[in-house]
């Protein structure tokens, strides 16, 4: 048995070479913290995706297919967050946010695509 140091509380303990925690409470606490961080990160990304989808959806429903830069900034549309992307030779990449596709057109902003091309 070698002296080891708990990853959670830093206390020294004796145990097998692969043992990383002094007790179950420390092991649980360590893994719960990792899980919390991971969930917080997912929540943040999902919120951005949902906001993007709402903006695209509202624009689409009002028959407006172009979102200019100013509008994107005002509404906090984050074009780099998407659920899929498809790069085509000699054409702009098509991004998809759930069921709505769009192209990023530089200064012109974002163009919502109504067909699947
Ligand atoms: Zn501990």
Backbone and ligand atoms as CSV (ligand in chain L), in Angstrom:
chain,resi,resn,atom,element,x,y,z
A,1,UNK,N,N,0.839,-1.190,0.000
A,1,UNK,CA,C,0.000,0.000,0.000
A,1,UNK,C,C,0.880,1.248,0.000
A,2,UNK,N,N,0.500,2.134,-0.880
A,2,UNK,CA,C,1.266,3.351,-1.040
A,2,UNK,C,C,0.428,4.531,-0.564
A,3,UNK,N,N,1.079,5.566,-0.070
A,3,UNK,CA,C,0.321,6.749,0.346
A,3,UNK,C,C,-0.142,7.497,-0.910
A,4,UNK,N,N,-1.444,7.786,-0.930
A,4,UNK,CA,C,-2.045,8.450,-2.085
A,4,UNK,C,C,-2.722,9.723,-1.588
A,5,UNK,N,N,-3.073,10.609,-2.510
A,5,UNK,CA,C,-3.742,11.852,-2.133
A,5,UNK,C,C,-5.070,11.958,-2.867
A,6,UNK,N,N,-6.108,12.213,-2.118
A,6,UNK,CA,C,-7.469,12.272,-2.661
A,6,UNK,C,C,-7.603,13.414,-3.681
A,7,UNK,N,N,-8.158,13.096,-4.839
A,7,UNK,CA,C,-8.353,14.105,-5.889
A,7,UNK,C,C,-9.344,15.181,-5.482
A,8,UNK,N,N,-10.238,14.854,-4.566
A,8,UNK,CA,C,-11.257,15.814,-4.165
A,8,UNK,C,C,-10.800,16.701,-3.007
A,9,UNK,N,N,-10.375,16.083,-1.907
A,9,UNK,CA,C,-10.069,16.873,-0.698
A,9,UNK,C,C,-8.566,17.041,-0.452
A,10,UNK,N,N,-7.746,16.273,-1.164
A,10,UNK,CA,C,-6.299,16.410,-1.008
A,10,UNK,C,C,-5.714,15.661,0.173
A,11,UNK,N,N,-6.577,15.020,0.968
A,11,UNK,CA,C,-6.098,14.262,2.126
A,11,UNK,C,C,-5.299,13.046,1.678
A,12,UNK,N,N,-4.273,12.716,2.462
A,12,UNK,CA,C,-3.505,11.515,2.172
A,12,UNK,C,C,-4.252,10.284,2.674
A,13,UNK,N,N,-4.124,9.180,1.973
A,13,UNK,CA,C,-4.740,7.925,2.437
A,13,UNK,C,C,-3.928,6.761,1.887
A,14,UNK,N,N,-4.121,5.595,2.489
A,14,UNK,CA,C,-3.430,4.410,1.998
A,14,UNK,C,C,-4.402,3.612,1.151
A,15,UNK,N,N,-3.945,3.158,0.008
A,15,UNK,CA,C,-4.852,2.391,-0.836
A,15,UNK,C,C,-4.144,1.858,-2.061
A,16,UNK,N,N,-4.881,1.142,-2.864
A,16,UNK,CA,C,-4.332,0.576,-4.092
A,16,UNK,C,C,-3.825,1.693,-5.004
A,17,UNK,N,N,-2.946,1.321,-5.894
A,17,UNK,CA,C,-2.319,2.294,-6.791
A,17,UNK,C,C,-3.345,3.019,-7.668
A,18,UNK,N,N,-4.477,2.343,-7.964
A,18,UNK,CA,C,-5.484,2.963,-8.834
A,18,UNK,C,C,-6.574,3.702,-8.066
A,19,UNK,N,N,-6.484,3.712,-6.735
A,19,UNK,CA,C,-7.510,4.389,-5.935
A,19,UNK,C,C,-7.232,5.893,-5.946
A,20,UNK,N,N,-8.271,6.699,-6.225
A,20,UNK,CA,C,-8.049,8.135,-6.397
A,20,UNK,C,C,-8.714,8.999,-5.334
A,21,UNK,N,N,-9.614,8.375,-4.562
A,21,UNK,CA,C,-10.348,9.151,-3.559
A,21,UNK,C,C,-10.249,8.492,-2.188
A,22,UNK,N,N,-10.311,9.322,-1.127
A,22,UNK,CA,C,-10.192,8.787,0.223
A,22,UNK,C,C,-11.467,8.070,0.675
A,23,UNK,N,N,-12.622,8.458,0.116
A,23,UNK,CA,C,-13.901,7.868,0.536
A,23,UNK,C,C,-14.950,8.031,-0.562
A,24,UNK,N,N,-16.079,7.357,-0.382
A,24,UNK,CA,C,-17.165,7.432,-1.370
A,24,UNK,C,C,-17.706,8.860,-1.518
A,25,UNK,N,N,-17.787,9.572,-0.387
A,25,UNK,CA,C,-18.326,10.935,-0.441
A,25,UNK,C,C,-17.459,11.823,-1.342
A,26,UNK,N,N,-16.141,11.690,-1.229
A,26,UNK,CA,C,-15.240,12.480,-2.064
A,26,UNK,C,C,-15.351,12.060,-3.532
A,27,UNK,N,N,-15.446,10.755,-3.771
A,27,UNK,CA,C,-15.589,10.263,-5.160
A,27,UNK,C,C,-16.867,10.824,-5.780
A,28,UNK,N,N,-17.979,10.738,-5.032
A,28,UNK,CA,C,-19.262,11.260,-5.530
A,28,UNK,C,C,-19.210,12.766,-5.768
A,29,UNK,N,N,-18.651,13.466,-4.809
A,29,UNK,CA,C,-18.563,14.915,-4.905
A,29,UNK,C,C,-17.771,15.327,-6.154
A,30,UNK,N,N,-16.655,14.626,-6.392
A,30,UNK,CA,C,-15.802,14.905,-7.558
A,30,UNK,C,C,-16.583,14.678,-8.860
A,31,UNK,N,N,-17.227,13.524,-8.969
A,31,UNK,CA,C,-17.968,13.201,-10.199
A,31,UNK,C,C,-19.207,14.075,-10.386
A,32,UNK,N,N,-19.862,14.450,-9.287
A,32,UNK,CA,C,-21.015,15.346,-9.387
A,32,UNK,C,C,-20.608,16.715,-9.911
A,33,UNK,N,N,-19.448,17.199,-9.476
A,33,UNK,CA,C,-18.971,18.506,-9.935
A,33,UNK,C,C,-18.698,18.459,-11.435
A,34,UNK,N,N,-18.099,17.376,-11.907
A,34,UNK,CA,C,-17.828,17.232,-13.345
A,34,UNK,C,C,-19.142,17.189,-14.117
A,35,UNK,N,N,-20.089,16.447,-13.606
A,35,UNK,CA,C,-21.392,16.340,-14.253
A,35,UNK,C,C,-22.104,17.700,-14.310
A,36,UNK,N,N,-22.034,18.449,-13.200
A,36,UNK,CA,C,-22.636,19.793,-13.149
A,36,UNK,C,C,-22.023,20.708,-14.212
A,37,UNK,N,N,-20.687,20.667,-14.322
A,37,UNK,CA,C,-19.999,21.522,-15.305
A,37,UNK,C,C,-20.432,21.146,-16.715
A,38,UNK,N,N,-20.509,19.864,-16.975
A,38,UNK,CA,C,-20.884,19.384,-18.292
A,38,UNK,C,C,-22.315,19.792,-18.633
A,39,UNK,N,N,-23.215,19.681,-17.647
A,39,UNK,CA,C,-24.605,20.076,-17.869
A,39,UNK,C,C,-24.711,21.585,-18.083
A,40,UNK,N,N,-23.948,22.350,-17.330
A,40,UNK,CA,C,-23.981,23.805,-17.467
A,40,UNK,C,C,-23.508,24.199,-18.865
A,41,UNK,N,N,-22.496,23.510,-19.358
A,41,UNK,CA,C,-21.976,23.794,-20.692
A,41,UNK,C,C,-23.024,23.448,-21.749
A,42,UNK,N,N,-23.637,22.281,-21.646
A,42,UNK,CA,C,-24.682,21.865,-22.585
A,42,UNK,C,C,-25.838,22.851,-22.568
A,43,UNK,N,N,-26.216,23.279,-21.374
A,43,UNK,CA,C,-27.330,24.204,-21.234
A,43,UNK,C,C,-27.039,25.511,-21.970
A,44,UNK,N,N,-25.807,25.996,-21.827
A,44,UNK,CA,C,-25.402,27.249,-22.468
A,44,UNK,C,C,-25.468,27.116,-23.993
A,45,UNK,N,N,-24.925,26.039,-24.513
A,45,UNK,CA,C,-24.917,25.818,-25.966
A,45,UNK,C,C,-26.350,25.631,-26.475
A,46,UNK,N,N,-27.150,24.854,-25.770
A,46,UNK,CA,C,-28.544,24.641,-26.180
A,46,UNK,C,C,-29.333,25.948,-26.199
A,47,UNK,N,N,-29.075,26.818,-25.230
A,47,UNK,CA,C,-29.762,28.110,-25.189
A,47,UNK,C,C,-29.436,28.929,-26.432
A,48,UNK,N,N,-28.165,28.926,-26.824
A,48,UNK,CA,C,-27.749,29.677,-28.018
A,48,UNK,C,C,-28.436,29.091,-29.253
A,49,UNK,N,N,-28.449,27.768,-29.357
A,49,UNK,CA,C,-29.086,27.112,-30.507
A,49,UNK,C,C,-30.585,27.408,-30.558
A,50,UNK,N,N,-31.246,27.391,-29.407
A,50,UNK,CA,C,-32.685,27.669,-29.369
A,50,UNK,C,C,-32.974,29.119,-29.727
A,51,UNK,N,N,-32.131,30.027,-29.254
A,51,UNK,CA,C,-32.320,31.440,-29.612
A,51,UNK,C,C,-32.139,31.605,-31.124
A,52,UNK,N,N,-31.077,31.020,-31.681
A,52,UNK,CA,C,-30.858,31.086,-33.134
A,52,UNK,C,C,-32.071,30.541,-33.888
A,53,UNK,N,N,-32.579,29.423,-33.430
A,53,UNK,CA,C,-33.708,28.796,-34.119
A,53,UNK,C,C,-34.948,29.694,-34.051
A,54,UNK,N,N,-35.193,30.312,-32.912
A,54,UNK,CA,C,-36.334,31.227,-32.780
A,54,UNK,C,C,-36.216,32.393,-33.753
A,55,UNK,N,N,-35.018,32.957,-33.844
A,55,UNK,CA,C,-34.793,34.098,-34.743
A,55,UNK,C,C,-35.038,33.680,-36.189
A,56,UNK,N,N,-34.470,32.548,-36.581
A,56,UNK,CA,C,-34.644,32.049,-37.956
A,56,UNK,C,C,-36.111,31.738,-38.223
A,57,UNK,N,N,-36.760,31.089,-37.270
A,57,UNK,CA,C,-38.144,30.671,-37.409
A,57,UNK,C,C,-39.081,31.879,-37.546
A,58,UNK,N,N,-38.892,32.884,-36.701
A,58,UNK,CA,C,-39.727,34.099,-36.768
A,58,UNK,C,C,-39.540,34.817,-38.091
A,59,UNK,N,N,-38.282,34.904,-38.524
A,59,UNK,CA,C,-37.985,35.568,-39.784
A,59,UNK,C,C,-38.634,34.818,-40.951
A,60,UNK,N,N,-38.508,33.523,-40.919
A,60,UNK,CA,C,-39.083,32.669,-41.959
A,60,UNK,C,C,-40.608,32.792,-42.002
A,61,UNK,N,N,-41.226,32.801,-40.823
A,61,UNK,CA,C,-42.686,32.904,-40.757
A,61,UNK,C,C,-43.208,34.240,-41.265
A,62,UNK,N,N,-42.369,35.271,-41.138
A,62,UNK,CA,C,-42.815,36.572,-41.655
A,62,UNK,C,C,-42.369,36.767,-43.105
A,63,UNK,N,N,-41.863,35.704,-43.723
A,63,UNK,CA,C,-41.505,35.750,-45.135
A,63,UNK,C,C,-40.205,36.469,-45.441
A,64,UNK,N,N,-39.421,36.702,-44.389
A,64,UNK,CA,C,-38.163,37.426,-44.544
A,64,UNK,C,C,-37.003,36.427,-44.555
A,65,UNK,N,N,-36.327,36.348,-45.691
A,65,UNK,CA,C,-35.270,35.342,-45.810
A,65,UNK,C,C,-33.873,35.887,-45.568
A,66,UNK,N,N,-33.764,37.209,-45.455
A,66,UNK,CA,C,-32.441,37.800,-45.237
A,66,UNK,C,C,-32.377,38.452,-43.862
A,67,UNK,N,N,-31.351,38.086,-43.117
A,67,UNK,CA,C,-31.096,38.720,-41.813
A,67,UNK,C,C,-29.810,39.507,-41.970
A,68,UNK,N,N,-29.895,40.833,-41.883
A,68,UNK,CA,C,-28.640,41.569,-42.076
A,68,UNK,C,C,-27.809,41.593,-40.788
A,69,UNK,N,N,-26.556,42.027,-40.934
A,69,UNK,CA,C,-25.607,42.036,-39.809
A,69,UNK,C,C,-26.140,42.762,-38.582
A,70,UNK,N,N,-26.747,43.921,-38.844
A,70,UNK,CA,C,-27.261,44.751,-37.743
A,70,UNK,C,C,-28.330,43.983,-36.970
A,71,UNK,N,N,-29.233,43.378,-37.719
A,71,UNK,CA,C,-30.304,42.597,-37.111
A,71,UNK,C,C,-29.742,41.390,-36.341
A,72,UNK,N,N,-28.748,40.751,-36.929
A,72,UNK,CA,C,-28.116,39.604,-36.271
A,72,UNK,C,C,-27.538,40.008,-34.919
A,73,UNK,N,N,-26.863,41.170,-34.920
A,73,UNK,CA,C,-26.264,41.653,-33.671
A,73,UNK,C,C,-27.327,42.030,-32.645
A,74,UNK,N,N,-28.355,42.742,-33.121
A,74,UNK,CA,C,-29.419,43.175,-32.206
A,74,UNK,C,C,-30.123,41.986,-31.548
A,75,UNK,N,N,-30.328,40.947,-32.349
A,75,UNK,CA,C,-31.052,39.787,-31.831
A,75,UNK,C,C,-30.130,38.737,-31.214
A,76,UNK,N,N,-28.843,39.016,-31.232
A,76,UNK,CA,C,-27.822,38.082,-30.717
A,76,UNK,C,C,-27.843,36.733,-31.441
A,77,UNK,N,N,-27.963,36.806,-32.757
A,77,UNK,CA,C,-27.892,35.585,-33.558
A,77,UNK,C,C,-26.423,35.184,-33.657
A,78,UNK,N,N,-26.101,33.992,-33.214
A,78,UNK,CA,C,-24.707,33.513,-33.217
A,78,UNK,C,C,-24.549,32.480,-34.336
A,79,UNK,N,N,-24.192,32.974,-35.518
A,79,UNK,CA,C,-24.165,32.122,-36.723
A,79,UNK,C,C,-23.228,30.923,-36.616
A,80,UNK,N,N,-22.203,31.029,-35.792
A,80,UNK,CA,C,-21.268,29.901,-35.731
A,80,UNK,C,C,-21.795,28.720,-34.898
A,81,UNK,N,N,-22.926,28.934,-34.236
A,81,UNK,CA,C,-23.544,27.814,-33.509
A,81,UNK,C,C,-24.638,27.212,-34.370
A,82,UNK,N,N,-24.485,25.977,-34.744
A,82,UNK,CA,C,-25.443,25.313,-35.625
A,82,UNK,C,C,-25.467,23.828,-35.279
A,83,UNK,N,N,-26.434,23.120,-35.825
A,83,UNK,CA,C,-26.520,21.686,-35.520
A,83,UNK,C,C,-25.889,20.828,-36.615
A,84,UNK,N,N,-25.706,21.412,-37.799
A,84,UNK,CA,C,-25.033,20.681,-38.889
A,84,UNK,C,C,-24.493,21.679,-39.893
A,85,UNK,N,N,-23.541,21.232,-40.693
A,85,UNK,CA,C,-23.049,22.069,-41.781
A,85,UNK,C,C,-22.691,21.175,-42.954
A,86,UNK,N,N,-22.851,21.747,-44.153
A,86,UNK,CA,C,-22.558,20.981,-45.359
A,86,UNK,C,C,-21.785,21.879,-46.311
A,87,UNK,N,N,-20.577,21.460,-46.602
A,87,UNK,CA,C,-19.752,22.268,-47.496
A,87,UNK,C,C,-19.876,21.698,-48.896
A,88,UNK,N,N,-20.137,22.613,-49.849
A,88,UNK,CA,C,-20.245,22.176,-51.236
A,88,UNK,C,C,-19.168,22.882,-52.049
A,89,UNK,N,N,-18.584,22.177,-53.023
A,89,UNK,CA,C,-17.535,22.805,-53.815
A,89,UNK,C,C,-18.045,24.046,-54.543
A,90,UNK,N,N,-17.276,25.113,-54.500
A,90,UNK,CA,C,-17.584,26.385,-55.166
A,90,UNK,C,C,-18.850,27.079,-54.659
A,91,UNK,N,N,-19.384,26.622,-53.565
A,91,UNK,CA,C,-20.573,27.271,-53.005
A,91,UNK,C,C,-20.337,27.524,-51.530
A,92,UNK,N,N,-21.125,28.437,-51.002
A,92,UNK,CA,C,-20.989,28.724,-49.573
A,92,UNK,C,C,-21.499,27.542,-48.749
A,93,UNK,N,N,-20.893,27.376,-47.606
A,93,UNK,CA,C,-21.308,26.303,-46.702
A,93,UNK,C,C,-22.761,26.529,-46.272
A,94,UNK,N,N,-23.515,25.463,-46.244
A,94,UNK,CA,C,-24.899,25.544,-45.762
A,94,UNK,C,C,-24.911,25.071,-44.305
A,95,UNK,N,N,-25.415,25.930,-43.436
A,95,UNK,CA,C,-25.512,25.590,-42.018
A,95,UNK,C,C,-26.960,25.256,-41.702
A,96,UNK,N,N,-27.158,24.393,-40.764
A,96,UNK,CA,C,-28.504,24.024,-40.362
A,96,UNK,C,C,-28.648,24.182,-38.855
A,97,UNK,N,N,-29.761,24.794,-38.459
A,97,UNK,CA,C,-30.098,24.893,-37.043
A,97,UNK,C,C,-31.395,24.099,-36.886
A,98,UNK,N,N,-31.261,22.881,-36.416
A,98,UNK,CA,C,-32.375,21.930,-36.363
A,98,UNK,C,C,-32.963,21.723,-37.762
A,99,UNK,N,N,-34.117,22.344,-38.075
A,99,UNK,CA,C,-34.750,22.105,-39.372
A,99,UNK,C,C,-34.631,23.280,-40.344
A,100,UNK,N,N,-33.905,24.317,-39.962
A,100,UNK,CA,C,-33.803,25.492,-40.832
A,100,UNK,C,C,-32.354,25.666,-41.305
A,101,UNK,N,N,-32.195,25.799,-42.634
A,101,UNK,CA,C,-30.855,25.955,-43.199
A,101,UNK,C,C,-30.598,27.404,-43.593
A,102,UNK,N,N,-29.342,27.788,-43.564
A,102,UNK,CA,C,-28.960,29.151,-43.943
A,102,UNK,C,C,-27.527,29.193,-44.437
A,103,UNK,N,N,-27.234,30.261,-45.164
A,103,UNK,CA,C,-25.862,30.522,-45.605
A,103,UNK,C,C,-25.415,31.826,-44.980
A,104,UNK,N,N,-24.139,31.911,-44.660
A,104,UNK,CA,C,-23.585,33.159,-44.151
A,104,UNK,C,C,-23.041,33.900,-45.366
A,105,UNK,N,N,-23.550,35.125,-45.572
A,105,UNK,CA,C,-23.159,35.883,-46.758
A,105,UNK,C,C,-22.367,37.123,-46.380
A,106,UNK,N,N,-21.325,36.916,-45.628
A,106,UNK,CA,C,-20.413,38.006,-45.258
A,106,UNK,C,C,-21.131,39.195,-44.668
A,107,UNK,N,N,-20.886,40.389,-45.252
A,107,UNK,CA,C,-21.473,41.630,-44.741
A,107,UNK,C,C,-22.985,41.667,-44.881
A,108,UNK,N,N,-23.501,40.916,-45.837
A,108,UNK,CA,C,-24.953,40.912,-46.065
A,108,UNK,C,C,-25.690,40.171,-44.952
A,109,UNK,N,N,-24.986,39.407,-44.202
A,109,UNK,CA,C,-25.627,38.700,-43.090
A,109,UNK,C,C,-25.888,37.239,-43.389
A,110,UNK,N,N,-27.108,36.839,-43.095
A,110,UNK,CA,C,-27.479,35.438,-43.230
A,110,UNK,C,C,-28.663,35.292,-44.175
A,111,UNK,N,N,-28.601,34.322,-45.042
A,111,UNK,CA,C,-29.692,34.032,-45.978
A,111,UNK,C,C,-30.324,32.716,-45.579
A,112,UNK,N,N,-31.619,32.760,-45.279
A,112,UNK,CA,C,-32.336,31.527,-44.922
A,112,UNK,C,C,-32.698,30.802,-46.212
A,113,UNK,N,N,-32.477,29.507,-46.212
A,113,UNK,CA,C,-32.742,28.712,-47.419
A,113,UNK,C,C,-34.048,27.960,-47.244
A,114,UNK,N,N,-34.876,28.027,-48.266
A,114,UNK,CA,C,-36.168,27.358,-48.153
A,114,UNK,C,C,-36.191,26.019,-48.870
A,115,UNK,N,N,-35.184,25.754,-49.693
A,115,UNK,CA,C,-35.095,24.409,-50.295
A,115,UNK,C,C,-33.905,23.688,-49.645
A,116,UNK,N,N,-33.698,22.439,-49.976
A,116,UNK,CA,C,-32.633,21.690,-49.306
A,116,UNK,C,C,-31.329,21.677,-50.096
A,117,UNK,N,N,-31.186,22.602,-51.079
A,117,UNK,CA,C,-29.945,22.637,-51.878
A,117,UNK,C,C,-28.850,23.384,-51.130
L,1,ZN,ZN,ZN,-11.179,12.943,0.037
